[in-house]
Amino acid sequence: MDAFHPDLARGRFIPKTSYGPLSSRLMRSMKARPVDHGADITVQEIVVPGPEGAPSVSLRVIQPAGLSAPAPALLWIHGGGLIFGAPENDDRVTVPFARELGITVVAVRYRLASQSPAPAAVEDAYAALRGLVARANELNIDADRIAIGGNSAGGGIAAALALLAHDRGEIQLAFQLLVYPMLDDRTTTRTDLDTRNLRLWTAKSNLYGWSVYLGDAVGGPDVSPYAAAARREDLTGLPPAWIGVGTLDLFHDEDVTYARRLNDSGVPCELHIIPGAFHGFDAVFPKAEVSRQFWQRQADALKSAL
């Protein structure tokens, strides 16, 4: 694998630890710290109906203060390997989207795999999407300009959500923003990967996260594309996409393959590969120039799409 990016050289000192039952439980117990969003941004929590037979879904709504006319929206799905995480963890990304682009960002508080395995997460995301459209007038959202996105596991859920929305045919999505997405459970079966420079999300963590979400089906022939989007054979008709991933990311190969398959299916997909970047590098080193550029490319893609 490639050497670390110069801006991320300190990443080589990050311990190569993996998540399991105890560490993921500890992560879930830690309260997320939202950023100080300032007076020009409003944040509120709303609740929308959940999937049939399931609890309601809570949404963290981030908007420019004083928004008085319909504007585009981004439904955002947080990362955490399917086993931990919260919308507040991504305020460093979502608040600037709202501020710089003048859009509403709605972050989904979906059920985690530790309590609710597949397809709970994507069904919660779909319920969030439906709830967002139902309350579009109230929230000053242009229902014809809704993008979905997320990072890591959230990016994988967003990709699955794009499939689910396409197949159900109720809501037309404008765009999908997939930030080093977790797309393919079959990566857990690979033995040819060079894992020496992986950081923050290891092959062992990946196996644990997918196993909690899919149970004994992980890596086998019967996994639904609504759980692992890369399982989908026909990608035609999906909304345009942007995918960003580093060369030192465990998800590099599956993300590059998915981007190629989207383009081959007639779905425009911009692929941005960062040499020497590991999984979650922008969260660990948010002030690094490569991280700033990475966020800006996402913002530019959203602005162009919306």
N, C-alpha and C positions, 0 to 999 in steps of 0.2 A: 504494500500500500504506500501511498505518497507520504512524504514528510509533512510535518505540521506547517500550516500557513504561518508566515513571519509574524502576523498580527496575533496569532493564537499559540505562539511557541510555549507559553506557560501551561498550555493544556496538557503537555506531556507529563506534568507533575500531578495531574488529577488522578487519584487512586482508581485503579481498574476494579471497582466493586460492582456487584450484581445485586439485583432485587430478588427477594423471595418473600415468604409469608410474613416474617417478622418485620423486615425493613419496610415493606409496602404498607403494613399496618401502622408503623410509626409515621410514615409520610402522610397517611390519611388523617392521623391525629393532629398534625401540625396545622395551625390556622394560617391561611394564606394572608399575605400582607398586600392590600391594595395600594397603588401609588397615589400620591397627592395629585389629583387631577386638575386642580385649580378652578377658579371661578368661571372660566369660559366653557367648562364641560359639566354636564349634569349626569348623575348616575342614579338609577333607580332599579329596584327589583320588582318584577311582575311575575304573575303565575298564570299559566295557560293550561288548558286540559291536556292530560297525558294520553298515551295510547290506550286503546280500549282495555279495561280491566287493570290498568296500571295507575300509579299516583300521578298527580299533576306535575308539571315541569316548570321549574323556576328559571327565569331569564334575567340576566344582568344587562340592562339597557343603558348604553353610553351614547350621549348625544351632545352636539354643540349647543350651548346655552342659547335660548331664544329662537331655536329652530321653529319656524312658523309656516313653512311650505313643504310639500312633499319632496323628499330627498331619497337618494339610493340608500340601501342598507346592506350590511354584511352580517350574516349569521355565522358566528365564530364558535368553534369547538376546540376546547383546550386539550392539551396533551397530558401525558402521565402513564403511558404504556397500558391503558385501559384499566389500570388498577389503583391509580390515585390521581390527584390534581383537582383544580377548581378554577372557575373563570377568573378570579382575582389574580391568579398567578400570571396571567397574560396581559394585565393592565399596561405593562410597558410597551406592548405591541398595539393593543386595541384602542387605548386612549389616543395615541398619536394618529391612528387611522381616522378616528372621529374628528380630531382637531384639524389635521392637515387637509383632509379630503372633504370635510363638511358633511359627512355621512353619519347614519346611525349604525352603531355596532351592537349586536345583540349576542351575548355569550351564553351558551347553554349549560345549565347545571344538570348534566345527564347522570343516570345511574351507572355506577362503576361495576366492573365485572366481579369484584369480590363478593358482592351481594346479588348481582343480577347479570348473569352471563348473556351471551348473544341470543337474540338480537336486541336486547334492551337499549343499548346505547344509541343505535341508529334509529330505532323507533322513537326514542325520546327526542332525537334531533329532528325527526320528521314532524312530530307533534309540535315542536318549537317552531318549525317553519310554518305549519298551518296556523298556529296561534298568532304568529307575526303577521301573516297575511290578513287574518280576521281582524286584527287591531291596527291595521295599517293607517287608517284615517286618524285614529286617536293619537298615534305616534308620529304622524307626519312622515310616513314611509311611502315611497313610490313602489307599489307592489309589482310593477313591471321591471324594476331594476334592483333585484335582490341577488346578491352573490352569496356563496357559502365558502367557508374556509376553515383551516385549522392547522395546528402543527403536531407532528409526531403521530400519536394515536388519534388525536383530533383530526389531523389531515386524512388519516385512513377512514375515519368515520364520515368525514365530509365527502370523500370519494364514493363511499358506499351510499351516502345520502343522495348524491347526484344520480346514482343508478336507481334508487328507490323512487325518487321524484319523477324521473323519466318514465319508469314503468307504470306508476300509478296515474300519471297524466293529469294531475290536478293543478300543479304549480309549475310554471316555466321559469327556470333559473337562468340568470344572466352570465354566471361565471363561477369557476371553482378555483380557489387559491390553496394550493397544497404545499405546505412547508415541511420538508423532509418527512413525508407521510409514511405511516406504517400500513402497508398495503397487502402484504403477502405472507400468510402464515407458513408457506412452504420454505421460506428462508430458514426456518428452524431445523430443517432437515439437511441443510447443506454442510458438507464437510470440507469444502475447498476454499473457505474464506480465510483470509489473513486477518486475524483479530488482534494483532499486537498493538495497533494504535487506536483501537476503539476506546471511546470515553463516554461516560454518562449512561449509555445504553449498550449493554454487552449481549453477546449471543445467549448467554445463560438467562439474562433478564428477559430477552425476547421470547425464549421458550416458556418462561414462567408466565409472562403476560398473556401470550396467546393461549396457553393451556388453561388459565383461569377463565378466559373468555369463551373458549371453544370446547373445553373438556377433552375427552379422549379423541375427538374428531380432528384435533390439530395436526396438520401435515397430511391428512388422509384425503380420500377422494370425494368426501361428502360435505365439504365446507361451502356454505352459501356465499355468493358474491356480496350479499348485503352485510356479511361479517368481514370478509376479506375481498376488497374490490378487485384485486388482481386476478381473482378466480373467474371474472366475467370474460366470456369469449367474444361477445359482440359489444363493442364500445360505440357503435354509431349512434348519432343523435344526441350525444351528451353535450352539455354546455362547454364553451372554450375553457381552457385551463392554463394555469401557471404552476410549475413544479420547481422547487429549489432544494438542492441537497449538496452536501460536501463529499469529497472523495474518501474521507476517513469515517464516513457514516455507514453503519451496518445496513441501512436501507438504500444505499447508493444504487446497487444493481437493480433492485426491484422498482425503484423510482424511475431510473433511466429507461428501463424496459416498458413501464407503463406509459411514460411520455411518448416513446416511439410508437407504441400501439395506438394511442389516441390519435396521433398525427396520421398514422397509416389508415385509420378508420374515418378520416375526414374531419376529425375534431381538432381545431387549432390548439396546440399546446406549446407554450414557451418553456423551455428547459434551461434552468440556470444552475451550473455546477461550479462549486467553489473548491478549488484545489487546496488540499490540506486542512479542510474544515471537518470537525467531528460533530456528532449529533448534539444538538442543543448549544452549539458554540455561541450563538448570539445571546442566549440567556445568561451564560457564564461571563462573557466578555461583551456586554452591550455597548460599551464605549469604543471598542476597537473599530477602526475604519472599515474593515471588511464586514463587520456586523451592521454598521450604519448603512453601508452600500446595499447589503442584503435586504434590510428593511425598506430602503428606498425603492429597490426594484419591485418589491411587493406592492408598495403604494402606487408606483407608476402603472403597474399592471391593473390594479383596481381602478385607478382613475381612467385609464383607457377603456376598460370594459364597461364602466358604469356612467 
